[in-house]
Amino acid sequence: MDFYLIASEIIVLRYIGLHFTTVS
């Protein structure tokens, strides 16, 4: 259960990071 939450958080952070990099 915890692994799923951690994986989801990492994916979200990475997605935001990519979006931020693209925008900036």
URURQUI-V615997 format. One record per residue. RES is the residue in one letter. SS is DSSP state (H for helix, E for strand, C for the rest). Layout:
RES:SS
RES:SS
//
This chain:
M:C
D:H
F:H
Y:H
L:H
I:H
A:H
S:H
E:H
I:H
I:H
V:H
L:H
R:H
Y:H
I:H
G:H
L:H
H:H
F:H
T:H
T:H
V:H
S:C
//
